[in-house]
Protein backbone atom coordinates (compact mmCIF):
# COMPACT_ATOMS: atom_id res chain seq x y z
CA UNK A 1 0.00 0.00 0.00
CA UNK A 2 1.36 3.44 -0.87
CA UNK A 3 2.49 5.55 2.06
CA UNK A 4 0.13 8.34 1.12
CA UNK A 5 -2.85 6.01 1.54
CA UNK A 6 -2.08 5.72 5.21
CA UNK A 7 -3.00 9.34 5.74
CA UNK A 8 -6.60 8.75 4.64
CA UNK A 9 -9.21 7.91 7.26
CA UNK A 10 -10.12 4.27 7.15
CA UNK A 11 -6.96 3.26 5.29
CA UNK A 12 -5.53 1.49 8.31
CA UNK A 13 -8.02 -0.39 10.46
CA UNK A 14 -6.69 -1.28 13.83
CA UNK A 15 -4.42 1.77 13.96
CA UNK A 16 -2.00 1.67 16.82
CA UNK A 17 -1.47 -2.12 16.60
CA UNK A 18 1.95 -2.37 14.93
CA UNK A 19 2.67 -5.14 12.47
CA UNK A 20 5.66 -7.31 13.30
CA UNK A 21 6.20 -8.80 9.83
CA UNK A 22 9.87 -8.95 8.89
CA UNK A 23 10.85 -6.78 5.94
CA UNK A 24 13.56 -7.43 3.39
CA UNK A 25 15.91 -4.55 2.50
CA UNK A 26 14.18 -3.80 -0.80
CA UNK A 27 10.78 -3.49 0.87
CA UNK A 28 12.21 -1.34 3.65
CA UNK A 29 13.87 0.95 1.08
CA UNK A 30 10.55 1.29 -0.77
CA UNK A 31 8.75 2.16 2.47
CA UNK A 32 11.39 4.73 3.39
CA UNK A 33 11.19 6.28 -0.08
CA UNK A 34 7.41 6.51 0.21
CA UNK A 35 7.50 8.28 3.57
CA UNK A 36 10.31 10.57 2.40
CA UNK A 37 8.26 11.52 -0.65
CA UNK A 38 5.22 12.23 1.50
CA UNK A 39 7.19 14.58 3.73
CA UNK A 40 8.84 16.31 0.77
CA UNK A 41 5.46 16.91 -0.86
CA UNK A 42 4.23 18.51 2.34
CA UNK A 43 7.34 20.68 2.39
CA UNK A 44 6.84 21.78 -1.23
CA UNK A 45 3.25 22.76 -0.42
CA UNK A 46 4.52 25.06 2.36
CA UNK A 47 7.54 26.83 0.83
CA UNK A 48 7.47 29.43 3.59
CA UNK A 49 8.93 26.76 5.88
CA UNK A 50 11.99 26.56 3.64
CA UNK A 51 12.40 30.32 3.68
CA UNK A 52 12.03 30.77 7.43
CA UNK A 53 14.36 27.84 8.10
CA UNK A 54 17.11 29.92 6.52
CA UNK A 55 16.23 33.16 8.31
CA UNK A 56 17.93 32.41 11.64
CA UNK A 57 21.34 31.40 10.24
CA UNK A 58 21.17 34.31 7.79
CA UNK A 59 20.55 36.76 10.64
CA UNK A 60 23.38 35.20 12.65
CA UNK A 61 25.71 35.53 9.69
CA UNK A 62 24.90 39.20 9.19
CA UNK A 63 25.12 39.87 12.94
CA UNK A 64 28.56 38.34 13.36
CA UNK A 65 29.85 39.68 10.05
CA UNK A 66 28.87 43.31 10.47
CA UNK A 67 27.80 44.02 14.07
CA UNK A 68 30.25 41.93 16.11
CA UNK A 69 32.94 40.84 13.68
CA UNK A 70 34.89 44.07 13.93
CA UNK A 71 35.50 43.52 17.64
CA UNK A 72 36.87 39.98 17.26
CA UNK A 73 40.40 39.33 16.02
CA UNK A 74 41.53 35.92 14.78
CA UNK A 75 45.31 35.56 14.32
CA UNK A 76 46.18 34.73 10.73
CA UNK A 77 42.61 34.70 9.45
CA UNK A 78 39.85 37.13 8.57
CA UNK A 79 36.93 36.83 10.94
CA UNK A 80 34.51 36.25 8.07
CA UNK A 81 36.50 33.16 7.06
CA UNK A 82 36.52 32.01 10.68
CA UNK A 83 32.81 32.41 11.43
CA UNK A 84 31.11 31.43 8.17
CA UNK A 85 31.91 27.69 8.45
CA UNK A 86 30.13 27.76 11.81
CA UNK A 87 27.12 29.42 10.17
CA UNK A 88 27.09 26.68 7.55
CA UNK A 89 26.85 24.04 10.27
CA UNK A 90 24.25 26.09 12.14
CA UNK A 91 22.11 26.26 8.99
CA UNK A 92 22.20 22.46 8.73
CA UNK A 93 21.31 21.93 12.39
CA UNK A 94 18.48 24.48 12.28
CA UNK A 95 17.08 22.71 9.23
CA UNK A 96 16.99 19.47 11.18
CA UNK A 97 15.09 21.01 14.10
CA UNK A 98 11.96 20.29 12.07
CA UNK A 99 12.50 16.58 12.74
CA UNK A 100 11.32 16.74 16.34
CA UNK A 101 8.44 19.08 15.55
CA UNK A 102 7.26 17.07 12.54
CA UNK A 103 7.34 13.77 14.40
CA UNK A 104 5.45 15.27 17.34
CA UNK A 105 2.81 16.65 14.95
CA UNK A 106 2.40 13.29 13.24
CA UNK A 107 2.05 11.51 16.57
CA UNK A 108 -0.51 14.01 17.83
CA UNK A 109 -2.47 13.85 14.58
CA UNK A 110 -2.69 10.07 14.61
CA UNK A 111 -0.66 9.67 11.41
CA UNK A 112 2.04 7.63 13.13
CA UNK A 113 -0.55 5.21 14.55
CA UNK A 114 -1.86 4.63 11.04
CA UNK A 115 1.62 3.98 9.71
CA UNK A 116 2.37 1.59 12.56
CA UNK A 117 -0.70 -0.48 11.71
CA UNK A 118 0.58 -1.09 8.17
CA UNK A 119 2.93 -3.92 7.14
CA UNK A 120 5.88 -1.60 6.67
CA UNK A 121 9.43 -1.33 7.98
CA UNK A 122 9.57 -0.04 11.54
CA UNK A 123 12.32 2.42 10.61
CA UNK A 124 10.48 3.86 7.58
CA UNK A 125 8.58 6.63 9.39
CA UNK A 126 11.69 7.83 11.21
CA UNK A 127 14.10 7.47 8.28
CA UNK A 128 11.61 9.08 5.91
CA UNK A 129 11.25 12.06 8.21
CA UNK A 130 15.00 12.54 8.68
CA UNK A 131 15.80 12.13 4.97
CA UNK A 132 13.19 14.74 4.03
CA UNK A 133 14.68 17.08 6.60
CA UNK A 134 18.12 16.35 5.14
CA UNK A 135 16.84 17.82 1.87
CA UNK A 136 15.63 20.87 3.79
CA UNK A 137 19.07 21.27 5.36
CA UNK A 138 20.79 20.97 1.98
CA UNK A 139 18.61 23.82 0.73
CA UNK A 140 19.47 25.98 3.76
CA UNK A 141 23.17 25.19 3.39
CA UNK A 142 23.13 26.17 -0.29
CA UNK A 143 21.52 29.50 0.59
CA UNK A 144 24.13 30.15 3.29
CA UNK A 145 26.99 29.38 0.91
CA UNK A 146 25.65 31.99 -1.49
CA UNK A 147 25.12 34.54 1.27
CA UNK A 148 28.55 33.80 2.74
CA UNK A 149 30.23 34.53 -0.57
CA UNK A 150 28.25 37.77 -0.86
CA UNK A 151 29.52 39.01 2.52
CA UNK A 152 33.16 38.22 1.74
CA UNK A 153 33.74 34.57 2.61
CA UNK A 154 36.06 32.63 0.33
CA UNK A 155 37.14 29.00 0.00
CA UNK A 156 40.94 29.07 0.04
CA UNK A 157 41.48 25.36 -0.65
CA UNK A 158 40.49 23.47 -3.81
CA UNK A 159 36.89 22.78 -4.72
CA UNK A 160 37.08 19.13 -3.68
CA UNK A 161 38.07 20.15 -0.17
CA UNK A 162 35.28 22.72 -0.14
CA UNK A 163 32.71 20.10 -1.12
CA UNK A 164 34.13 17.72 1.49
CA UNK A 165 33.70 20.40 4.16
CA UNK A 166 30.07 20.94 3.19
CA UNK A 167 29.55 17.19 3.15
CA UNK A 168 30.96 16.91 6.67
CA UNK A 169 28.38 19.45 7.85
CA UNK A 170 25.61 17.30 6.40
CA UNK A 171 27.03 14.06 7.81
CA UNK A 172 27.26 15.46 11.33
CA UNK A 173 23.90 17.21 10.95
CA UNK A 174 22.18 13.99 9.92
CA UNK A 175 23.61 12.20 12.94
CA UNK A 176 22.50 15.10 15.15
CA UNK A 177 18.97 15.03 13.75
CA UNK A 178 18.40 11.70 15.50
CA UNK A 179 18.68 13.61 18.77
CA UNK A 180 15.77 15.71 17.52
CA UNK A 181 13.89 12.57 16.48
CA UNK A 182 14.30 11.15 19.97
CA UNK A 183 13.06 14.40 21.52
CA UNK A 184 10.01 14.43 19.23
CA UNK A 185 9.12 10.88 20.24
CA UNK A 186 9.64 11.67 23.92
CA UNK A 187 7.62 14.90 24.03
CA UNK A 188 4.90 14.06 21.44
CA UNK A 189 3.90 17.73 21.44
CA UNK A 190 5.14 20.17 18.76
CA UNK A 191 5.61 23.16 21.08
CA UNK A 192 7.42 21.12 23.71
CA UNK A 193 9.53 19.45 21.03
CA UNK A 194 10.57 22.83 19.65
CA UNK A 195 11.66 24.09 23.08
CA UNK A 196 13.44 20.83 23.88
CA UNK A 197 15.29 20.88 20.57
CA UNK A 198 16.72 24.34 21.20
CA UNK A 199 18.56 23.20 24.34
CA UNK A 200 21.20 20.85 22.82
CA UNK A 201 21.58 23.20 19.86
CA UNK A 202 22.44 26.28 21.91
CA UNK A 203 24.63 24.43 24.41
CA UNK A 204 26.75 22.76 21.75
CA UNK A 205 26.88 25.62 19.24
CA UNK A 206 27.52 28.55 21.54
CA UNK A 207 29.85 26.68 23.92
CA UNK A 208 32.12 25.74 21.03
CA UNK A 209 34.75 27.20 18.73
CA UNK A 210 31.98 28.43 16.42
CA UNK A 211 32.24 32.17 17.03
CA UNK A 212 35.37 32.80 19.12
CA UNK A 213 38.64 30.94 19.71
CA UNK A 214 38.56 28.63 22.70
CA UNK A 215 41.43 30.55 24.32
CA UNK A 216 39.12 33.52 24.93
CA UNK A 217 36.71 31.48 27.06
CA UNK A 218 36.81 31.04 30.85
CA UNK A 219 39.09 28.25 31.96
CA UNK A 220 36.24 26.07 33.23
CA UNK A 221 34.57 26.20 29.80
CA UNK A 222 37.63 25.65 27.63
CA UNK A 223 37.91 21.89 28.17
CA UNK A 224 34.28 21.32 27.21
CA UNK A 225 34.45 23.65 24.19
CA UNK A 226 37.66 22.05 22.94
CA UNK A 227 36.43 18.45 23.21
CA UNK A 228 32.78 18.52 22.15
CA UNK A 229 31.54 17.35 18.74
CA UNK A 230 30.43 20.67 17.28
CA UNK A 231 33.89 22.15 17.84
CA UNK A 232 35.56 19.17 16.15
CA UNK A 233 33.20 19.44 13.19
CA UNK A 234 33.69 23.18 12.72
CA UNK A 235 37.48 22.88 13.10
CA UNK A 236 37.48 20.20 10.41
CA UNK A 237 35.35 22.34 8.10
CA UNK A 238 37.72 25.28 8.52
CA UNK A 239 40.70 23.07 7.74
CA UNK A 240 39.01 21.76 4.60
CA UNK A 241 37.89 25.22 3.45
CA UNK A 242 41.15 27.06 4.10
CA UNK A 243 43.83 24.37 4.09
CA UNK A 244 45.28 22.76 7.18
CA UNK A 245 45.70 19.43 8.98
CA UNK A 246 42.51 17.40 8.85
CA UNK A 247 43.32 13.86 10.02
CA UNK A 248 42.84 14.40 13.77
CA UNK A 249 39.63 16.42 13.41
CA UNK A 250 38.33 14.05 10.73
CA UNK A 251 38.57 10.97 12.94
CA UNK A 252 37.05 12.75 15.92
CA UNK A 253 34.18 14.15 13.84
CA UNK A 254 33.40 10.79 12.25
CA UNK A 255 33.57 8.96 15.59
CA UNK A 256 31.28 11.50 17.25
CA UNK A 257 28.87 11.37 14.30
CA UNK A 258 28.76 7.57 14.33
CA UNK A 259 28.31 7.44 18.11
CA UNK A 260 25.51 10.02 18.12
CA UNK A 261 23.78 8.33 15.20
CA UNK A 262 23.89 4.84 16.68
CA UNK A 263 22.84 5.92 20.18
CA UNK A 264 19.89 8.06 19.14
CA UNK A 265 18.81 5.95 16.16
CA UNK A 266 18.44 2.96 18.46
CA UNK A 267 16.73 5.12 21.10
CA UNK A 268 14.30 6.44 18.49
CA UNK A 269 13.47 2.97 17.20
CA UNK A 270 12.84 1.78 20.75
CA UNK A 271 10.59 4.75 21.54
CA UNK A 272 8.72 4.33 18.26
CA UNK A 273 8.16 0.65 18.96
CA UNK A 274 6.66 1.42 22.37
CA UNK A 275 4.39 4.29 21.37
CA UNK A 276 1.01 3.84 22.98
CA UNK A 277 -1.95 3.31 20.70
N, C-alpha and C positions, 0 to 999 in steps of 0.2 A: 504494500500500500504506500502511495506517495506520502512524503512527510507533510505536505500541505493539507492532505485530507484529515490529518489528526486534529487540525484546528477547528474543524466543523463540528457543531453539536451532533451527537449521535454517531460520530465516526468511530468511537472507541468505547463500546459498552464495557462496563466493569472497570472504568477508569480508576486508577489508584492501585490496581492489582498487577504488579509488574510481571511480565513474562520472564521465564528463566531459560528459554530455549538458547542453546549455544549457537553463536554466529561464526561463520567462516570469515576470513579477512576481506574477501570481495564483498560480501553482504554488509559487513561493518563499514567498509569504505563507501558503499552506496548510501547507507543510512546517514553517515556523516556528511556526505555531499548534499543530500537532501535537506538536512537541517541547516547546513551552512547557506545553501541557496535561499531557504526561507528567511533567514535572518538578514541576508544581503538585500533581498527584495524589500523587506521592511525598512532597511536603511535607505535604499534608493527612494522610497516613497516619502521619507522625511529628511530631505537634504540639509535642512537647517541643523540637524544633529551633527553632520559632518563639519559644517561651518563653525558651530560653537565649540566643537571639540578642539579646534585649532586656535580659538581665541585666547585661552589662558597661556599656552606656551608663547604665542605671538606677543602678548602683553609683557610677559616676563623677559622675552628677548629685547624688546624695545626699552623696558625699564633698566635692565642691566647694561645695555649698550649705551644709552644716552643719559639716563639720570644718575646711575651709580658707577658706571664704568670709569669715569674720569677720576674717581677717588681711589681706585684699586690698581695697584701696580704689580705686574707679573714679570719677574726677571727673565729677559730673553724672549719674551713673547708679547704680542699685542693682546690686550684684554679681550677683544672681540674674538680672537682665535682661541682663547682660553675658555670663554664662557659658552660659545655657540655649540660645541659638542654636547655640553650638559643640557642645553635647550633641546637638542635633537632627541636625547634620551627622555627628557621630560615629556616631549610631544608624544612619544610612543607610549609611555606609561599612562598619560592622561587618556589617550585613546582607549586603552584597555580598562579604564575605570568603568566603562559601560558594561563590562562582563558581569560584575556583581549586581548592578542595577537591573540589567536585562534578565538575568536568572531569577532575581527576586520577583520581578514583574510576572514572568511566566509561571512561577510557582503560585503566586497570589491569584493569577487569572485562571488557574486550573489547566493551563496548557501542558505543563510538565506531567501532571497526572494522566492526561490523555496519551502523551508519548510513552509513558511507562507501561501503559496497558497494551501497547502494540508489540508484536514480535520483532523488536529491533535491538541493535547493539546498545548495551547499557551506557557506553561512553559516547554515543552519537549526539545526544542533546548537549553535553558539556563540550565535546570537541567541536561541534558545529557552531556553538556560541563563540568559543574562543577563536576559531578560524575566521569567522565573520568579523570579529573585532580586530583581528590581525590586519585584515584589509583596511579597516578604518584607521588603524595606526600607520599603515603604509601611506595612506593619503595624507595624514597629518604630518608625517615625516617629510614627505615630498614638498608640502607647502613650506615647512620650516627651512628646508634646504634653500628654496628659492628666496625666502625672506632673509635668511642668513647672508646669502651672497649680496643681496641688495644693501645690507647695512655694513658691508665691508669684510665679511668672513671669506677666507680663501683656503682651499685645500692645497697644502704645500708638498704633499707626496704625489705619487702617480695615481691614476684613476682607479686602478685595481685596489690599491690600499684604501682609497676613499670609499669605494663600494663595500669593501670588507668591513670598514668602520660602521657604515650604515647597517650592514647585515648583523653585526654584533649587537647593535641597539635593538634590532628586531628579535634576535635570539633571546637576549636577556629579558626583553619586554614580554615575549610569549611565555617564558618561564614564570615571570612575575604575575602574569594575568591569572595563573591558577591560584594565587593568593586571593585575588578578587573573586574568583569562582567559589572558593571555599567560604569567603565571607558572605556572598550572596545566598549560598545554601544554608548557612548558619542563621542569618538574620531573617530571610524570607520576606523582607519588607523593603521596597525600593528606597525610601528615605533613610532608613537605618543603614542599609547597605552602602548608600552614598557616603554617609558620615563615617562609617567604619572603614571604607576604602581610602579615605583621606589620610587616616592616621599612619599606616605604614609608608605611604607616599611621602608625606612631609618629613617624617623622622629620617628616612633613608636618603632623601634628596637633599634636604637642607643641612643635615649633619654629615656632609660628605665633602669631597673635593670639587663639587659642582661649580661653586661660585667664587670661592676663595681658596688659596693654598692652605693646606692643613697646618702649616707652621704658624698661621695667624690665629688659630683657635686656642681656647684655654687648654691647659695641659690635660685636664681630666677628660676632654672631648677628643683629643688628638688620636688616642689609640683606637677608639671606636671609628672615627672618620677614616683613618688610614686603612682599616682592616675590614670594612663592610663592603658588600657586593656592588653597590652603586658606585662607590669610589673606584673600585677595580675596573668596572665597565667603562666609566668615563675616562680614566687614565689610559686604558687600552685604545679607546676611540681617538683620543688626542694623539697618541703615538702613531696610529695608522693614518690620521689626517695630515700630520705635520712631520712625520719621520721621527723615529726613535725606537728604543728597544721594546719589543712586544711580547717576548716569550713568557716572561714571568706573569705579566698582567693577563695574557691570553689564557694560560692554564688556570689561573685563579678565577677568571670570569667564567670560563667553561665549567669548572667544577661547581662554582656557586649556582650557575644556571641549571646544571643537571640536578644538583641537590634540591633546589627550590622546586623544580618541575616535578621530580619524583615524589617529594614529600607532600606537596599540595595536590598533585594529580590523584594520588592514592587517597588522600583525605577527602577530596571532592567526590570520587567514585563511592567511597564508603558512605558519605552523607547522602548522596543521591539515592543509593540503594535503600537507605533507611528512612527516606521521606515518608511521613505519614500520609495516608490516603486522604 
